[in-house]
Amino acid sequence: MSAPEFQQARISDDLTLVYVDSWHGRAKGDLPERYTTVVGLHGVGFNSAVWTPLLPALPSSIRFLAYNQRSYARSSPAFDATQPGGTDATATYLCDLMEFLRFAVDELGVQGVDEETHEGGIVLLGWSKGTVLCFSLLSLIHLTSSPSPTSFLAHLPSSGLPHASLLRTHLRSLILFEPPGSALGRPPTDDYTSAMKAVSPPHSSTPTEFAEAFAGWIGMYAPSASADEVAEELLPPSGLDALGPELRKVAWEPACVAHGFSWRLAEGAEEVQRLAESALKPTGGVALPVGLIYGTRTNGYCLDAARTVEGWWGISDDAQDGGEEQAKRKTAVRKVPGTNHFAFIHEPEAFAKAVIELVDELSL
């Protein structure tokens, strides 16, 4: 399958974001009257071409957009962070997201949410590190006091979040696909420590060696917890092999991995956890509907994060959702059985089904 063609969004003299549009080239007469736009936020080391296998599985009522963050293919160079934890970069990348949403609305004609039918609008789909942008957005909405100088909030523009009105007119919901434990301030799990030990301090490694170790770990499979799941020898490829040679060639950017590790919500893990928990478990419910998707055989660090979020939402191990209270809080979970961090590559139909179900269930 060939990767979709990258388009260029010239946001300003200082910012260019390259993007994928699943509807690029379609005549206006071929577009449905009402549709939902899903904006994909990629993870560390993978540009927006990584979503390619998912696109044919999406229904005609879904338009899919995804942009390359700074430092990724043909977008602007990485932001030169100066603050501990790269929190100034996090603030900048959140503003980049809002600038891209403004571009999508003004230049690409993306529809807003219909107040009567709740159709249309934009759903943010964050994958892995891309979920940090979702957490930062929710954290900002829930801010009720002066921001800590060690969090990303202290580095947002004094004029406020750009194009914030889009949160009311266009943003419909957020979907988190496998946030890493680091996005929640969680300590590393044994699988991460074991896989990354040889390339992490005090050991030395080249950027390529670090990136290859990371890719091998992020795409691993956890041991099966169910006899109904696929046998080990029948599992799809793990690590970078999951992409296949063609997709790996266009989507994998190992030079971006180190920078991807360098920016987060706050300098310290305790404050990261406080911000993430306040974003997903605030008093009175989340500011925007939020869904969670994860593969049941994904790496231990992402499984730990998923179960942490489920705990914040009051979901038990043997329940798909939390019933009436869960619906009232506008949160929901979908699991993709037997797969891992690359579920949208291995099981695109099942992943698309999970996305569509969450879009409908979390409808405003």
C-alpha positions in Angstrom: 0.0 0.0 0.0 1.5 3.3 -1.0 1.6 6.1 1.5 -0.8 9.1 1.1 0.7 12.2 -0.5 1.9 14.8 1.9 0.4 18.3 1.6 1.9 21.5 3.0 0.2 23.9 5.5 2.1 27.2 5.6 1.0 28.4 9.0 3.3 31.4 9.3 6.8 32.5 8.2 8.1 30.5 11.2 5.9 27.4 11.0 5.2 24.9 8.2 3.3 21.7 9.0 3.1 18.9 6.4 0.0 16.9 6.6 -2.1 14.0 5.2 -5.7 14.4 4.1 -7.6 11.2 3.2 -10.0 13.3 1.1 -7.3 15.2 -0.8 -8.3 15.6 -4.5 -12.0 14.8 -3.9 -14.5 17.1 -5.6 -16.8 19.0 -3.3 -19.7 17.3 -5.0 -18.4 13.9 -3.9 -18.4 14.9 -0.2 -21.2 13.9 2.2 -23.4 16.6 3.6 -22.3 16.0 7.2 -19.1 14.2 8.2 -16.7 13.9 11.2 -13.0 14.8 10.9 -10.5 12.7 12.8 -7.1 14.4 13.3 -4.4 11.9 14.0 -1.5 12.9 16.4 1.5 10.6 15.7 3.9 9.2 18.3 7.7 9.3 18.7 9.8 8.5 15.7 6.8 7.9 13.3 5.4 10.6 11.0 1.8 10.8 9.7 2.4 8.2 6.9 2.2 5.6 9.7 -1.6 5.9 9.6 -1.8 4.6 6.0 -3.1 1.1 6.7 -6.0 2.6 8.7 -7.4 4.9 6.0 -9.2 2.3 3.8 -10.9 0.9 6.9 -12.6 4.2 7.7 -16.2 4.8 6.5 -17.0 7.5 4.0 -18.4 9.7 6.8 -14.9 10.1 8.3 -12.4 12.5 7.0 -8.9 11.7 8.3 -6.2 14.4 8.7 -2.8 14.1 10.3 0.1 16.5 10.4 3.8 15.9 11.0 5.0 17.6 14.2 8.0 19.8 14.0 11.2 17.9 13.2 9.4 15.3 11.1 9.5 15.1 7.3 9.2 18.5 5.7 7.6 20.2 8.7 9.5 23.0 10.5 12.6 22.0 12.5 12.2 21.0 16.1 11.6 23.7 18.7 14.8 24.4 20.6 13.7 23.8 24.2 15.5 25.6 27.0 13.4 24.6 30.0 13.8 21.5 32.1 11.6 18.8 30.9 11.2 20.5 27.6 8.0 22.1 28.9 8.4 25.1 26.6 8.4 22.8 23.7 5.2 21.1 24.9 3.5 24.5 25.1 4.7 25.3 21.6 3.5 22.0 20.2 0.1 22.5 21.8 -0.1 25.9 20.0 1.0 24.2 16.8 -2.0 21.8 17.2 -4.4 24.7 17.5 -2.8 26.4 14.5 -3.3 23.3 12.4 -7.0 23.0 13.5 -7.4 26.7 12.5 -5.9 25.8 9.1 -8.1 22.8 8.7 -11.2 24.9 9.4 -10.3 28.0 7.4 -8.4 26.5 4.5 -9.7 22.9 4.2 -13.3 23.7 5.1 -13.6 21.2 8.0 -17.1 21.3 9.5 -18.0 22.4 13.0 -20.3 20.5 15.4 -24.0 20.9 14.5 -25.6 22.0 17.8 -28.8 20.2 17.1 -27.7 16.9 15.7 -24.2 16.8 17.3 -22.9 15.7 13.9 -19.7 16.9 12.2 -16.8 18.4 14.2 -13.3 17.3 15.0 -12.1 14.3 17.0 -8.5 14.3 18.1 -6.9 10.8 17.9 -3.6 10.8 19.9 -1.3 7.8 19.6 1.4 7.2 22.1 3.4 10.4 22.7 0.7 12.2 20.6 -1.6 11.8 23.6 0.5 14.3 25.5 -1.1 17.0 23.3 -4.5 15.8 24.4 -3.5 15.8 28.1 -2.0 19.3 27.7 -5.2 20.6 26.1 -7.4 19.2 28.9 -5.0 20.4 31.6 -5.3 23.9 30.2 -9.1 23.8 30.1 -9.1 22.7 33.8 -6.6 25.2 35.0 -8.2 27.1 37.9 -5.1 28.7 39.5 -1.8 30.2 38.6 0.3 27.6 36.7 3.4 26.1 38.2 6.6 27.5 36.7 7.8 23.9 36.1 4.8 22.9 33.9 4.2 23.6 30.3 1.3 25.9 31.3 3.8 28.6 32.3 5.1 28.8 28.8 1.9 29.4 26.9 1.4 32.8 25.2 0.3 35.5 27.6 -2.6 36.2 25.2 -3.8 32.7 25.8 -4.2 29.5 23.6 -4.5 30.5 20.0 -7.9 30.0 18.3 -9.4 28.7 21.6 -12.9 29.4 20.2 -12.5 26.2 18.1 -12.8 24.2 21.3 -16.4 25.3 21.5 -17.4 25.3 17.8 -15.4 22.4 16.4 -13.8 20.1 18.9 -16.1 17.1 19.5 -14.1 14.7 21.6 -10.6 13.2 22.2 -9.5 9.6 21.8 -6.3 8.3 23.5 -4.7 5.3 21.8 -2.2 3.8 24.3 -0.7 6.8 26.2 2.7 5.8 27.5 3.3 5.7 31.2 5.5 8.8 31.0 2.5 10.8 29.9 0.9 10.0 33.3 4.0 10.3 35.4 4.2 6.5 35.9 7.5 4.7 36.7 9.0 2.5 34.0 7.8 -1.0 33.9 10.2 -4.0 33.8 9.7 -4.5 30.0 10.9 -1.0 29.3 13.8 -1.1 31.7 15.0 -4.5 30.3 14.6 -3.4 26.6 16.3 0.0 27.1 18.9 -0.7 29.7 21.8 -1.2 27.2 21.2 2.1 25.5 20.4 4.2 28.5 22.8 6.0 31.0 25.2 5.0 32.4 25.7 3.1 29.1 26.4 5.0 26.0 24.7 4.6 22.6 24.3 6.3 19.3 21.0 8.0 18.4 20.3 5.2 15.9 21.0 2.5 18.5 18.7 4.2 21.0 15.9 4.6 18.4 16.2 0.9 17.3 15.9 -0.3 20.8 12.9 2.0 21.4 11.1 0.7 18.3 11.7 -2.9 19.2 10.3 -2.3 22.7 7.3 -0.1 21.8 6.1 -2.8 19.3 6.5 -5.8 21.5 3.7 -8.1 22.7 2.9 -8.8 26.3 2.3 -12.4 27.4 -1.2 -13.6 26.7 -3.7 -13.3 29.5 -6.3 -15.3 27.7 -6.4 -18.7 26.1 -8.7 -17.2 23.4 -6.0 -15.0 22.0 -3.6 -15.7 19.1 -0.8 -18.2 19.7 2.6 -16.7 20.0 3.8 -18.2 16.7 0.9 -16.7 14.8 1.2 -13.2 16.1 1.9 -10.4 13.5 5.5 -9.0 13.3 6.7 -7.0 16.3 8.8 -3.9 16.5 9.7 -2.1 13.3 8.9 -5.2 11.3 5.2 -4.4 12.0 5.4 -1.6 9.5 6.7 -3.7 6.6 9.6 -2.4 4.4 7.5 0.2 2.4 5.8 1.8 5.3 9.0 1.8 7.4 10.8 3.6 4.6 8.4 6.6 4.6 7.1 6.6 8.2 10.0 5.8 10.5 12.2 8.7 11.5 14.8 7.5 14.0 16.5 10.8 14.2 13.4 12.3 15.8 13.3 9.8 18.7 15.6 11.6 21.2 13.7 14.8 20.8 10.4 13.0 21.2 11.6 11.8 24.6 12.6 15.3 25.7 9.3 17.2 26.1 6.5 16.5 28.6 3.8 18.1 30.7 6.1 19.1 33.6 9.6 18.8 34.8 8.9 16.2 37.5 7.0 13.0 37.4 4.8 13.9 40.4 3.6 17.1 38.7 3.1 15.2 35.4 0.8 12.8 37.2 -1.1 15.6 38.9 -1.7 17.3 35.6 -2.7 14.2 33.8 -5.0 13.0 36.5 -6.7 16.4 36.9 -7.2 16.4 33.1 -8.8 13.0 33.0 -10.4 12.8 36.5 -11.5 16.4 37.4 -14.3 17.3 39.7 -17.5 17.2 37.8 -16.2 15.2 34.9 -13.9 15.8 31.9 -14.2 19.1 30.0 -14.5 17.2 26.7 -15.6 13.6 26.1 -12.6 11.3 26.2 -12.2 7.8 24.9 -9.3 5.2 25.5 -8.2 2.5 23.1 -5.6 -0.1 23.8 -4.4 -3.5 22.5 -4.7 -6.3 25.1 -1.2 -7.6 24.2 0.6 -4.3 24.1 3.8 -3.6 26.0 3.7 -3.5 29.8 4.3 0.3 30.1 1.2 1.1 27.9 -0.9 -1.6 29.6 0.0 0.0 33.0 -1.0 3.4 31.7 -4.3 2.1 30.3 -5.2 0.4 33.6 -4.3 3.6 35.5 -6.7 5.6 33.3 -9.4 2.9 33.8 -8.8 3.2 37.5 -9.3 6.9 37.4 -12.6 6.3 35.5 -13.8 3.6 38.0 -13.6 0.8 35.5 -12.9 -2.7 36.8 -10.8 -5.4 35.1 -13.9 -7.4 34.2 -16.1 -4.6 33.0 -16.2 -2.9 29.6 -17.4 0.3 31.0 -18.6 1.9 34.2 -22.3 2.1 33.4 -24.4 5.2 34.0 -21.7 7.0 35.9 -19.2 6.3 33.1 -21.6 7.7 30.5 -22.3 10.7 32.7 -18.6 11.5 32.8 -18.4 11.1 29.0 -15.6 8.6 29.1 -15.4 5.2 27.4 -13.0 2.4 26.6 -12.4 0.0 23.8 -9.9 -2.8 23.7 -8.6 -4.4 20.5 -8.0 -8.1 21.4 -4.7 -9.8 20.9 -2.8 -6.8 19.4 -0.3 -4.2 20.5 0.9 -0.6 20.0 0.5 -1.0 16.2 -3.1 -2.1 16.3 -4.1 0.3 13.5 -1.6 -1.5 11.3 -2.2 -5.1 12.3 -6.0 -4.8 12.8 -7.1 -1.7 10.9 -10.8 -2.8 10.6 -11.0 -3.6 14.3 -9.2 -0.4 15.2 -11.5 1.7 12.9 -14.5 0.0 14.5 -13.3 1.0 18.0 -12.8 4.6 16.8 -16.2 4.8 15.2 -17.9 3.3 18.3 -16.2 5.9 20.5 -17.0 8.8 18.2 -20.7 7.8 18.4 -20.7 7.0 22.1 -19.0 10.2 23.1 -21.2 12.3 20.9 -22.0 15.6 22.7 
